[in-house]
Amino acid sequence: MLPPGTYAGDVVLVTGGGTGLGRAMAGEFARLGARVAVVSRDEGHRAAGVAAIERAGGTGLGIGADVRDPASITAAFDAAEDTLGPVSVLVNNAAGNFQVPAESMSPNAWRAVTSIVLDGTYFCSREFAQRRIAVDAPGAILNIGATYGWTGGPGAAHSAAAKAAVANLTQTLSVEWGRYGIRVNSLAPGVFPHDDQDAHWGAGKEAESAARAATVPAGRVGQPHELGWAATYLCSPFAAYVSGHHFVIDGANWHRRHGFSMPPYVPIADHLADSSD
């Protein structure tokens, strides 16, 4: 989508960049010339992310860190800068989610998701901004949102609330940090099947993809590289005047939520019970 070498000279740090859509985005930044740091708590995930970056022809570095811990984030940025150079683009992709009825959700379950999605996004963004401001250099932050942050997400009260907060944080930081040349946007993906879902979908992956495609106005699911295209555009010089924007990439799927066309309502507890059968 973008010219070769668009990110030559840039260092991109992607949290949760070793699996799924995070890895797809990391690979696309690498293909366009960026040196990419993959931050994850899991050593295997870091290795997978670096391998994807190298397959794309780029230079990758895996860094162990916990986005819930500001000190760990500082150390991760130090490691990235010591090896790759100053980080000029941050992708806040690390997240957590699991379905549970709100009335059954424990405080630990709530914190397990909100501390990664909201606290981690803020802590990483603050670290990034402090470093760019200190050297009077511009930068770009991309937060990964979700459309259910605007509509609510039954069975995902923790994640939906955190994603809603990230949307607000995106807007606030874009205003506060615009004077420093730091742009802040968010990307809300729709249905994007990827290899890391194999363990969940198993032999039914193709059937599941077809079923999900039937729910999307575009008539298909998304391809991981398409998410990479959107991410690299939003952080690139070609989007230099775009900030505080929420970019939805879902084949118009979330716009079809209409009271006259939605399927019958199923309480989340019943839905989860049926799924476990």
C-alpha positions as YAML, in Angstrom:
chain: A
units: angstrom
residues:
- id: 1
  name: MET
  ca: [0.00, 0.00, 0.00]
- id: 2
  name: LEU
  ca: [2.83, 2.41, 0.89]
- id: 3
  name: PRO
  ca: [6.09, 3.01, -1.01]
- id: 4
  name: PRO
  ca: [9.04, 0.75, -0.13]
- id: 5
  name: GLY
  ca: [11.21, 2.34, 2.51]
- id: 6
  name: THR
  ca: [8.40, 4.39, 4.03]
- id: 7
  name: TYR
  ca: [9.68, 3.45, 7.49]
- id: 8
  name: ALA
  ca: [13.40, 3.39, 6.72]
- id: 9
  name: GLY
  ca: [15.17, 4.87, 9.75]
- id: 10
  name: ASP
  ca: [12.20, 4.32, 12.05]
- id: 11
  name: VAL
  ca: [12.03, 2.07, 15.09]
- id: 12
  name: VAL
  ca: [8.59, 0.65, 15.84]
- id: 13
  name: LEU
  ca: [7.72, -0.94, 19.18]
- id: 14
  name: VAL
  ca: [4.74, -3.30, 19.12]
- id: 15
  name: THR
  ca: [3.37, -4.65, 22.38]
- id: 16
  name: GLY
  ca: [1.92, -8.12, 21.97]
- id: 17
  name: GLY
  ca: [3.63, -8.21, 18.59]
- id: 18
  name: GLY
  ca: [4.47, -11.89, 18.63]
- id: 19
  name: THR
  ca: [1.06, -13.38, 17.91]
- id: 20
  name: GLY
  ca: [-1.97, -12.91, 15.72]
- id: 21
  name: LEU
  ca: [-2.74, -9.45, 14.46]
- id: 22
  name: GLY
  ca: [0.11, -7.87, 16.40]
- id: 23
  name: ARG
  ca: [2.55, -10.06, 14.49]
- id: 24
  name: ALA
  ca: [0.85, -9.16, 11.20]
- id: 25
  name: MET
  ca: [1.28, -5.47, 11.91]
- id: 26
  name: ALA
  ca: [4.89, -5.90, 13.02]
- id: 27
  name: GLY
  ca: [5.67, -7.73, 9.79]
- id: 28
  name: GLU
  ca: [4.14, -5.02, 7.64]
- id: 29
  name: PHE
  ca: [6.14, -2.29, 9.39]
- id: 30
  name: ALA
  ca: [9.27, -4.39, 8.79]
- id: 31
  name: ARG
  ca: [8.42, -4.87, 5.12]
- id: 32
  name: LEU
  ca: [8.36, -1.09, 4.78]
- id: 33
  name: GLY
  ca: [11.85, -0.71, 6.27]
- id: 34
  name: ALA
  ca: [11.30, -0.29, 10.02]
- id: 35
  name: ARG
  ca: [13.37, -1.91, 12.72]
- id: 36
  name: VAL
  ca: [10.79, -3.52, 14.99]
- id: 37
  name: ALA
  ca: [10.84, -4.35, 18.70]
- id: 38
  name: VAL
  ca: [8.36, -7.03, 19.79]
- id: 39
  name: VAL
  ca: [7.38, -6.73, 23.45]
- id: 40
  name: SER
  ca: [5.80, -9.71, 25.15]
- id: 41
  name: ARG
  ca: [5.99, -11.63, 28.42]
- id: 42
  name: ASP
  ca: [6.18, -14.93, 26.51]
- id: 43
  name: GLU
  ca: [9.56, -15.93, 25.08]
- id: 44
  name: GLY
  ca: [7.98, -18.14, 22.41]
- id: 45
  name: HIS
  ca: [5.74, -15.32, 21.25]
- id: 46
  name: ARG
  ca: [8.71, -12.97, 21.03]
- id: 47
  name: ALA
  ca: [10.62, -15.47, 18.90]
- id: 48
  name: ALA
  ca: [7.64, -15.92, 16.57]
- id: 49
  name: GLY
  ca: [7.34, -12.17, 16.15]
- id: 50
  name: VAL
  ca: [11.01, -11.70, 15.36]
- id: 51
  name: ALA
  ca: [10.86, -14.57, 12.85]
- id: 52
  name: ALA
  ca: [7.93, -12.90, 11.06]
- id: 53
  name: ILE
  ca: [9.82, -9.62, 10.94]
- id: 54
  name: GLU
  ca: [12.88, -11.30, 9.48]
- id: 55
  name: ARG
  ca: [10.77, -13.11, 6.87]
- id: 56
  name: ALA
  ca: [9.52, -9.68, 5.81]
- id: 57
  name: GLY
  ca: [13.12, -8.60, 5.32]
- id: 58
  name: GLY
  ca: [13.42, -6.50, 8.45]
- id: 59
  name: THR
  ca: [15.39, -6.37, 11.67]
- id: 60
  name: GLY
  ca: [13.56, -7.50, 14.77]
- id: 61
  name: LEU
  ca: [14.24, -7.61, 18.49]
- id: 62
  name: GLY
  ca: [12.28, -9.51, 21.11]
- id: 63
  name: ILE
  ca: [12.00, -7.85, 24.52]
- id: 64
  name: GLY
  ca: [10.46, -9.37, 27.61]
- id: 65
  name: ALA
  ca: [8.24, -6.94, 29.50]
- id: 66
  name: ASP
  ca: [4.96, -6.62, 31.35]
- id: 67
  name: VAL
  ca: [2.93, -3.63, 30.15]
- id: 68
  name: ARG
  ca: [1.16, -3.47, 33.51]
- id: 69
  name: ASP
  ca: [4.46, -2.47, 35.18]
- id: 70
  name: PRO
  ca: [5.83, 1.02, 34.40]
- id: 71
  name: ALA
  ca: [9.37, 0.02, 35.44]
- id: 72
  name: SER
  ca: [9.25, -2.94, 33.08]
- id: 73
  name: ILE
  ca: [8.12, -0.66, 30.27]
- id: 74
  name: THR
  ca: [10.98, 1.75, 30.90]
- id: 75
  name: ALA
  ca: [13.43, -1.14, 30.74]
- id: 76
  name: ALA
  ca: [11.86, -2.35, 27.48]
- id: 77
  name: PHE
  ca: [12.24, 1.05, 25.83]
- id: 78
  name: ASP
  ca: [15.85, 1.23, 27.07]
- id: 79
  name: ALA
  ca: [16.56, -2.19, 25.54]
- id: 80
  name: ALA
  ca: [14.95, -1.23, 22.24]
- id: 81
  name: GLU
  ca: [16.88, 2.02, 22.02]
- id: 82
  name: ASP
  ca: [20.19, 0.43, 23.00]
- id: 83
  name: THR
  ca: [19.93, -2.06, 20.13]
- id: 84
  name: LEU
  ca: [17.72, -0.49, 17.46]
- id: 85
  name: GLY
  ca: [17.71, 3.24, 18.18]
- id: 86
  name: PRO
  ca: [15.09, 5.71, 19.46]
- id: 87
  name: VAL
  ca: [11.52, 4.45, 19.18]
- id: 88
  name: SER
  ca: [9.55, 6.69, 16.81]
- id: 89
  name: VAL
  ca: [6.32, 4.65, 16.52]
- id: 90
  name: LEU
  ca: [4.42, 2.83, 19.27]
- id: 91
  name: VAL
  ca: [1.68, 0.27, 18.64]
- id: 92
  name: ASN
  ca: [-0.29, -0.55, 21.81]
- id: 93
  name: ASN
  ca: [-1.54, -3.97, 20.78]
- id: 94
  name: ALA
  ca: [-1.20, -6.01, 23.99]
- id: 95
  name: ALA
  ca: [-4.62, -7.07, 25.28]
- id: 96
  name: GLY
  ca: [-6.52, -9.71, 27.17]
- id: 97
  name: ASN
  ca: [-10.10, -10.92, 27.00]
- id: 98
  name: PHE
  ca: [-12.30, -13.84, 27.96]
- id: 99
  name: GLN
  ca: [-16.05, -14.16, 28.16]
- id: 100
  name: VAL
  ca: [-17.76, -14.21, 31.53]
- id: 101
  name: PRO
  ca: [-21.10, -12.82, 32.74]
- id: 102
  name: ALA
  ca: [-20.58, -9.53, 34.57]
- id: 103
  name: GLU
  ca: [-22.31, -10.75, 37.73]
- id: 104
  name: SER
  ca: [-19.89, -13.69, 37.90]
- id: 105
  name: MET
  ca: [-16.73, -11.73, 37.20]
- id: 106
  name: SER
  ca: [-14.24, -11.64, 40.06]
- id: 107
  name: PRO
  ca: [-12.20, -8.54, 40.91]
- id: 108
  name: ASN
  ca: [-9.10, -10.39, 39.73]
- id: 109
  name: ALA
  ca: [-10.76, -11.21, 36.40]
- id: 110
  name: TRP
  ca: [-11.69, -7.54, 35.98]
- id: 111
  name: ARG
  ca: [-8.17, -6.37, 36.73]
- id: 112
  name: ALA
  ca: [-6.57, -9.05, 34.55]
- id: 113
  name: VAL
  ca: [-8.05, -7.37, 31.48]
- id: 114
  name: THR
  ca: [-8.31, -3.69, 32.42]
- id: 115
  name: SER
  ca: [-4.72, -3.54, 33.69]
- id: 116
  name: ILE
  ca: [-3.37, -4.75, 30.34]
- id: 117
  name: VAL
  ca: [-5.75, -2.95, 27.99]
- id: 118
  name: LEU
  ca: [-6.10, 0.41, 29.73]
- id: 119
  name: ASP
  ca: [-3.21, 0.74, 32.18]
- id: 120
  name: GLY
  ca: [-0.74, -0.84, 29.76]
- id: 121
  name: THR
  ca: [-1.79, 1.45, 26.92]
- id: 122
  name: TYR
  ca: [-1.39, 4.52, 29.09]
- id: 123
  name: PHE
  ca: [1.91, 3.49, 30.68]
- id: 124
  name: CYS
  ca: [3.48, 2.68, 27.31]
- id: 125
  name: SER
  ca: [2.15, 5.88, 25.74]
- id: 126
  name: ARG
  ca: [3.47, 8.00, 28.59]
- id: 127
  name: GLU
  ca: [6.93, 6.42, 28.35]
- id: 128
  name: PHE
  ca: [6.99, 6.97, 24.61]
- id: 129
  name: ALA
  ca: [5.83, 10.59, 24.83]
- id: 130
  name: GLN
  ca: [8.26, 11.51, 27.57]
- id: 131
  name: ARG
  ca: [11.16, 10.28, 25.46]
- id: 132
  name: ARG
  ca: [10.03, 12.01, 22.26]
- id: 133
  name: ILE
  ca: [9.30, 15.28, 24.04]
- id: 134
  name: ALA
  ca: [12.72, 15.20, 25.75]
- id: 135
  name: VAL
  ca: [14.52, 15.15, 22.40]
- id: 136
  name: ASP
  ca: [12.00, 17.43, 20.63]
- id: 137
  name: ALA
  ca: [11.09, 14.74, 18.11]
- id: 138
  name: PRO
  ca: [7.70, 13.86, 16.62]
- id: 139
  name: GLY
  ca: [6.15, 10.41, 16.86]
- id: 140
  name: ALA
  ca: [3.08, 8.31, 16.25]
- id: 141
  name: ILE
  ca: [1.04, 6.14, 18.61]
- id: 142
  name: LEU
  ca: [-1.51, 3.60, 17.44]
- id: 143
  name: ASN
  ca: [-3.90, 2.12, 20.00]
- id: 144
  name: ILE
  ca: [-5.89, -1.00, 19.20]
- id: 145
  name: GLY
  ca: [-9.53, -0.47, 20.01]
- id: 146
  name: ALA
  ca: [-12.77, -2.39, 19.46]
- id: 147
  name: THR
  ca: [-16.19, -1.33, 18.23]
- id: 148
  name: TYR
  ca: [-17.83, -2.98, 21.22]
- id: 149
  name: GLY
  ca: [-16.16, -0.26, 23.26]
- id: 150
  name: TRP
  ca: [-18.89, 2.00, 21.82]
- id: 151
  name: THR
  ca: [-21.78, -0.44, 21.80]
- id: 152
  name: GLY
  ca: [-21.05, -2.60, 24.84]
- id: 153
  name: GLY
  ca: [-19.94, -6.21, 24.79]
- id: 154
  name: PRO
  ca: [-22.06, -8.78, 26.63]
- id: 155
  name: GLY
  ca: [-19.76, -11.24, 28.35]
- id: 156
  name: ALA
  ca: [-16.88, -8.80, 28.04]
- id: 157
  name: ALA
  ca: [-17.71, -6.01, 30.48]
- id: 158
  name: HIS
  ca: [-14.06, -5.73, 31.50]
- id: 159
  name: SER
  ca: [-12.74, -5.55, 27.94]
- id: 160
  name: ALA
  ca: [-15.53, -3.33, 26.59]
- id: 161
  name: ALA
  ca: [-15.08, -0.83, 29.43]
- id: 162
  name: ALA
  ca: [-11.31, -0.81, 28.95]
- id: 163
  name: LYS
  ca: [-11.60, -0.34, 25.17]
- id: 164
  name: ALA
  ca: [-14.06, 2.52, 25.69]
- id: 165
  name: ALA
  ca: [-11.53, 4.13, 27.99]
- id: 166
  name: VAL
  ca: [-8.77, 3.64, 25.41]
- id: 167
  name: ALA
  ca: [-10.93, 5.42, 22.82]
- id: 168
  name: ASN
  ca: [-11.27, 8.38, 25.17]
- id: 169
  name: LEU
  ca: [-7.57, 8.25, 26.01]
- id: 170
  name: THR
  ca: [-6.74, 8.33, 22.29]
- id: 171
  name: GLN
  ca: [-8.72, 11.54, 21.87]
- id: 172
  name: THR
  ca: [-7.32, 13.17, 25.01]
- id: 173
  name: LEU
  ca: [-3.69, 12.39, 24.26]
- id: 174
  name: SER
  ca: [-4.03, 13.52, 20.65]
- id: 175
  name: VAL
  ca: [-5.03, 16.96, 21.92]
- id: 176
  name: GLU
  ca: [-2.46, 17.17, 24.71]
- id: 177
  name: TRP
  ca: [0.48, 15.93, 22.66]
- id: 178
  name: GLY
  ca: [-0.35, 17.49, 19.30]
- id: 179
  name: ARG
  ca: [1.83, 20.49, 20.16]
- id: 180
  name: TYR
  ca: [4.81, 18.13, 20.36]
- id: 181
  name: GLY
  ca: [4.18, 16.57, 16.97]
- id: 182
  name: ILE
  ca: [2.97, 13.32, 18.51]
- id: 183
  name: ARG
  ca: [-0.06, 11.88, 16.74]
- id: 184
  name: VAL
  ca: [-2.37, 9.40, 18.51]
- id: 185
  name: ASN
  ca: [-4.93, 7.28, 16.65]
- id: 186
  name: SER
  ca: [-6.78, 4.03, 17.22]
- id: 187
  name: LEU
  ca: [-7.59, 1.08, 15.00]
- id: 188
  name: ALA
  ca: [-10.68, -1.07, 15.61]
- id: 189
  name: PRO
  ca: [-10.49, -4.41, 13.77]
- id: 190
  name: GLY
  ca: [-13.46, -6.52, 12.79]
- id: 191
  name: VAL
  ca: [-13.30, -10.26, 12.10]
- id: 192
  name: PHE
  ca: [-9.72, -11.20, 11.22]
- id: 193
  name: PRO
  ca: [-9.04, -14.94, 11.51]
- id: 194
  name: HIS
  ca: [-5.35, -15.76, 11.95]
- id: 195
  name: ASP
  ca: [-3.08, -18.72, 12.56]
- id: 196
  name: ASP
  ca: [-3.02, -18.32, 16.34]
- id: 197
  name: GLN
  ca: [-6.73, -19.15, 16.43]
- id: 198
  name: ASP
  ca: [-6.12, -22.68, 15.17]
- id: 199
  name: ALA
  ca: [-6.02, -24.11, 18.68]
- id: 200
  name: HIS
  ca: [-9.44, -22.62, 19.40]
- id: 201
  name: TRP
  ca: [-11.14, -23.34, 16.08]
- id: 202
  name: GLY
  ca: [-9.28, -26.58, 15.33]
- id: 203
  name: ALA
  ca: [-10.58, -28.47, 12.30]
- id: 204
  name: GLY
  ca: [-13.55, -26.12, 12.11]
- id: 205
  name: LYS
  ca: [-11.52, -23.04, 11.21]
- id: 206
  name: GLU
  ca: [-12.69, -22.86, 7.58]
- id: 207
  name: ALA
  ca: [-16.31, -23.46, 8.53]
- id: 208
  name: GLU
  ca: [-16.08, -20.88, 11.30]
- id: 209
  name: SER
  ca: [-14.57, -18.33, 8.92]
- id: 210
  name: ALA
  ca: [-17.34, -18.94, 6.41]
- id: 211
  name: ALA
  ca: [-19.98, -18.57, 9.11]
- id: 212
  name: ARG
  ca: [-18.45, -15.33, 10.32]
- id: 213
  name: ALA
  ca: [-18.14, -14.02, 6.75]
- id: 214
  name: ALA
  ca: [-21.88, -14.49, 6.33]
- id: 215
  name: THR
  ca: [-22.46, -11.92, 9.09]
- id: 216
  name: VAL
  ca: [-20.33, -9.22, 7.45]
- id: 217
  name: PRO
  ca: [-21.87, -6.83, 4.87]
- id: 218
  name: ALA
  ca: [-18.66, -7.06, 2.82]
- id: 219
  name: GLY
  ca: [-19.29, -10.80, 2.52]
- id: 220
  name: ARG
  ca: [-15.93, -11.89, 3.84]
- id: 221
  name: VAL
  ca: [-13.61, -11.78, 6.82]
- id: 222
  name: GLY
  ca: [-10.54, -9.56, 6.93]
- id: 223
  name: GLN
  ca: [-7.03, -10.61, 5.96]
- id: 224
  name: PRO
  ca: [-4.26, -9.90, 8.50]
- id: 225
  name: HIS
  ca: [-2.18, -7.97, 5.98]
- id: 226
  name: GLU
  ca: [-5.11, -5.58, 5.48]
- id: 227
  name: LEU
  ca: [-4.87, -4.65, 9.14]
- id: 228
  name: GLY
  ca: [-1.15, -4.13, 8.62]
- id: 229
  name: TRP
  ca: [-1.88, -1.77, 5.75]
- id: 230
  name: ALA
  ca: [-4.20, 0.30, 7.92]
- id: 231
  name: ALA
  ca: [-1.73, 0.40, 10.80]
- id: 232
  name: THR
  ca: [1.22, 1.44, 8.67]
- id: 233
  name: TYR
  ca: [-0.82, 4.15, 6.96]
- id: 234
  name: LEU
  ca: [-2.03, 5.71, 10.21]
- id: 235
  name: CYS
  ca: [1.50, 5.92, 11.61]
- id: 236
  name: SER
  ca: [3.11, 7.09, 8.37]
- id: 237
  name: PRO
  ca: [3.96, 10.56, 7.03]
- id: 238
  name: PHE
  ca: [1.05, 10.11, 4.61]
- id: 239
  name: ALA
  ca: [-1.30, 10.53, 7.60]
- id: 240
  name: ALA
  ca: [0.60, 13.49, 9.04]
- id: 241
  name: TYR
  ca: [-2.61, 15.47, 9.64]
- id: 242
  name: VAL
  ca: [-4.57, 12.56, 11.09]
- id: 243
  name: SER
  ca: [-4.76, 12.44, 14.88]
- id: 244
  name: GLY
  ca: [-7.42, 11.55, 17.43]
- id: 245
  name: HIS
  ca: [-9.09, 9.37, 14.81]
- id: 246
  name: HIS
  ca: [-10.77, 5.99, 15.32]
- id: 247
  name: PHE
  ca: [-10.25, 3.90, 12.20]
- id: 248
  name: VAL
  ca: [-12.71, 0.99, 11.94]
- id: 249
  name: ILE
  ca: [-11.73, -1.80, 9.55]
- id: 250
  name: ASP
  ca: [-14.51, -4.38, 9.56]
- id: 251
  name: GLY
  ca: [-16.32, -4.43, 6.21]
- id: 252
  name: ALA
  ca: [-19.08, -2.18, 7.63]
- id: 253
  name: ASN
  ca: [-19.98, -4.89, 10.11]
- id: 254
  name: TRP
  ca: [-20.62, -2.82, 13.20]
- id: 255
  name: HIS
  ca: [-23.00, -0.50, 11.33]
- id: 256
  name: ARG
  ca: [-25.45, -3.34, 10.77]
- id: 257
  name: ARG
  ca: [-26.40, -3.46, 14.46]
- id: 258
  name: HIS
  ca: [-30.05, -2.56, 14.07]
- id: 259
  name: GLY
  ca: [-33.01, -3.52, 16.18]
- id: 260
  name: PHE
  ca: [-35.07, -4.73, 13.21]
- id: 261
  name: SER
  ca: [-32.40, -7.05, 11.80]
- id: 262
  name: MET
  ca: [-30.55, -8.49, 14.77]
- id: 263
  name: PRO
  ca: [-30.95, -12.17, 15.71]
- id: 264
  name: PRO
  ca: [-32.98, -13.14, 18.80]
- id: 265
  name: TYR
  ca: [-31.43, -12.06, 22.09]
- id: 266
  name: VAL
  ca: [-29.65, -14.81, 24.00]
- id: 267
  name: PRO
  ca: [-28.48, -14.04, 27.58]
- id: 268
  name: ILE
  ca: [-24.69, -14.30, 27.78]
- id: 269
  name: ALA
  ca: [-24.85, -17.01, 30.45]
- id: 270
  name: ASP
  ca: [-26.98, -19.17, 28.14]
- id: 271
  name: HIS
  ca: [-24.68, -18.47, 25.22]
- id: 272
  name: LEU
  ca: [-21.61, -19.53, 27.16]
- id: 273
  name: ALA
  ca: [-23.38, -22.65, 28.40]
- id: 274
  name: ASP
  ca: [-24.25, -23.65, 24.82]
- id: 275
  name: SER
  ca: [-20.68, -22.99, 23.68]
- id: 276
  name: SER
  ca: [-19.28, -25.35, 26.29]
- id: 277
  name: ASP
  ca: [-21.45, -28.29, 25.18]
...
